[in-house]
Amino acid sequence: MRRLITLGAAVAFVIVGCGGTTPTGGVQAATATATATAAAPVNVPTAVVKTAPPATAKPTARPTAAPTARPTARPTARPTPRPTAQPVNLCGAPSNPWGYNFCGGGFIYAVPLSFCAYFNCIPSFWESTNGYAEQCVDGTYSHSGGRSGACSYHGGERRPLYT
């Protein structure tokens, strides 16, 4: 049996004896011989294969990284507020850095130089320093407490100032 297979338009192979049986029942070996023949171009019908349009790629979900735990800031301990110093009871005396008061204590014979910056002193306060500090009836302060004539121009002596 002979078959002609066209490859392209110019080369042909002839395959002879494609296996069969001999009259004696033996197996005939298949032999092939190739013969080049010049053949005229042959129009071979070709099948048109329709392909499906390319599928649109669906976006794939990218795996998101798991959120990393951020360390939380530890709250700092707020210092316990110190209690504000309660004003010292001066028993009506003006506020002063020495804590001088009318409540009781010792007489003040040696007054500091800045005394009159805190207390309303009489004009002659520093002229007569033989006594202790006291308040006159008009609210001024004298340095002649315990002496005769102290606060004589200011209504008299009201009360002594204590340490």
C-alpha positions as CSV (number, residue, x, y, z in Angstrom):
1,M,0.0,0.0,0.0
2,R,1.3,3.4,-0.9
3,R,0.5,6.7,0.7
4,L,1.5,10.1,-0.4
5,I,1.9,12.7,2.4
6,T,2.5,16.2,1.2
7,L,4.8,18.3,3.5
8,G,4.8,21.7,2.2
9,A,4.7,21.7,-1.6
10,A,7.9,20.1,-2.8
11,V,8.9,17.0,-0.7
12,A,7.0,13.8,-0.6
13,F,7.7,10.6,1.1
14,V,6.5,7.2,-0.1
15,I,6.0,4.6,2.5
16,V,6.0,1.2,1.2
17,G,4.9,-2.0,3.0
18,C,3.5,-0.6,6.2
19,G,3.6,-3.9,7.9
20,G,1.5,-6.8,6.9
21,T,1.6,-10.5,6.5
22,T,3.4,-12.5,3.8
23,P,1.6,-15.3,1.9
24,T,3.4,-17.8,4.0
25,G,2.0,-16.3,7.2
26,G,5.2,-14.7,8.3
27,V,5.6,-11.1,9.4
28,Q,6.9,-8.9,6.8
29,A,9.3,-6.3,8.0
30,A,8.3,-2.8,7.4
31,T,10.6,-0.9,5.1
32,A,10.4,2.6,4.1
33,T,11.9,4.4,1.3
34,A,11.9,8.1,0.8
35,T,11.6,9.5,-2.6
36,A,11.8,13.2,-3.4
37,T,9.4,14.2,-6.1
38,A,8.7,17.5,-7.5
39,A,5.1,18.1,-7.1
40,A,2.9,20.9,-8.2
41,P,1.5,23.0,-5.4
42,V,-1.6,21.4,-4.1
43,N,-4.3,23.3,-2.4
44,V,-5.1,21.5,0.8
45,P,-8.2,22.6,2.6
46,T,-7.4,23.9,6.0
47,A,-9.7,24.0,8.9
48,V,-10.4,27.3,10.5
49,V,-10.2,27.0,14.3
50,K,-12.0,29.7,16.2
51,T,-10.5,30.5,19.5
52,A,-12.4,32.0,22.4
53,P,-11.6,35.6,23.1
54,P,-8.9,36.0,25.7
55,A,-10.5,36.0,29.2
56,T,-10.2,39.2,31.1
57,A,-7.9,38.6,34.0
58,K,-9.7,38.9,37.3
59,P,-7.8,40.8,39.8
60,T,-6.5,38.5,42.4
61,A,-6.6,39.5,46.0
62,R,-3.2,40.0,47.4
63,P,-2.8,38.7,50.8
64,T,-2.5,41.5,53.2
65,A,0.0,41.4,56.0
66,A,-1.4,40.8,59.4
67,P,-1.3,44.0,61.4
68,T,1.6,44.0,63.7
69,A,0.9,44.7,67.4
70,R,2.3,48.0,68.4
71,P,3.5,48.2,72.0
72,T,1.2,50.4,74.0
73,A,2.7,53.2,76.0
74,R,2.5,52.6,79.7
75,P,0.8,55.4,81.4
76,T,3.2,57.3,83.6
77,A,2.3,57.6,87.2
78,R,1.3,61.2,88.0
79,P,2.9,62.5,91.1
80,T,0.5,62.9,94.0
81,P,-0.1,66.6,94.3
82,R,1.4,68.0,97.5
83,P,-1.2,69.6,99.7
84,T,-1.0,73.3,99.4
85,A,0.3,75.0,102.5
86,Q,-2.5,76.3,104.6
87,P,-2.1,79.9,105.3
88,V,-0.8,80.4,108.8
89,N,-3.4,82.0,111.1
90,L,-1.8,85.4,111.9
91,C,-4.9,86.4,114.0
92,G,-5.4,89.4,111.8
93,A,-1.8,90.5,111.2
94,P,-0.7,91.3,107.7
95,S,0.9,88.5,105.7
96,N,4.6,88.6,106.2
97,P,7.6,86.3,105.7
98,W,8.5,86.1,109.4
99,G,5.1,84.8,110.6
100,Y,4.6,87.8,112.9
101,N,1.1,87.6,114.4
102,F,-1.3,88.9,117.0
103,C,-2.1,85.4,118.4
104,G,0.6,85.4,121.1
105,G,4.2,84.6,121.5
106,G,7.3,86.7,122.2
107,F,7.6,90.5,121.8
108,I,9.6,91.6,118.7
109,Y,12.4,93.9,119.9
110,A,14.8,93.5,116.9
111,V,12.7,94.0,113.7
112,P,14.2,93.3,110.3
113,L,15.1,96.2,108.0
114,S,12.4,95.3,105.5
115,F,9.7,95.3,108.2
116,C,8.0,98.5,106.9
117,A,7.7,96.8,103.4
118,Y,5.0,94.5,105.0
119,F,3.6,96.7,107.8
120,N,2.4,100.3,107.6
121,C,5.0,102.0,109.9
122,I,4.7,105.4,111.5
123,P,7.1,108.1,110.2
124,S,9.3,107.9,113.3
125,F,9.5,104.1,113.4
126,W,13.3,104.0,113.1
127,E,14.0,107.0,115.3
128,S,12.9,105.4,118.6
129,T,13.9,101.7,118.7
130,N,13.8,101.2,122.5
131,G,10.6,99.1,122.6
132,Y,8.9,96.2,120.8
133,A,6.8,96.3,117.6
134,E,3.2,97.1,118.2
135,Q,0.1,98.2,116.3
136,C,-1.4,101.6,117.0
137,V,-5.2,102.2,117.2
138,D,-5.2,103.8,113.6
139,G,-3.6,100.6,112.2
140,T,0.0,101.9,111.8
141,Y,3.0,100.2,113.6
142,S,5.4,101.6,116.1
143,H,8.8,100.4,117.4
144,S,8.2,102.0,120.9
145,G,5.9,99.3,122.4
146,G,6.0,99.3,126.2
147,R,7.3,102.8,126.4
148,S,5.5,105.9,127.6
149,G,4.0,107.9,124.8
150,A,4.0,105.1,122.2
151,C,1.5,105.7,119.4
152,S,0.6,109.1,121.0
153,Y,-0.2,110.7,117.7
154,H,-1.9,107.6,116.3
155,G,-4.7,107.1,118.8
156,G,-2.7,105.1,121.3
157,E,-1.5,101.5,121.6
158,R,-3.8,98.8,120.2
159,R,-1.9,95.5,120.6
160,P,1.6,94.1,120.4
161,L,3.0,92.1,117.5
162,Y,4.3,88.6,118.4
163,T,6.8,86.2,116.9
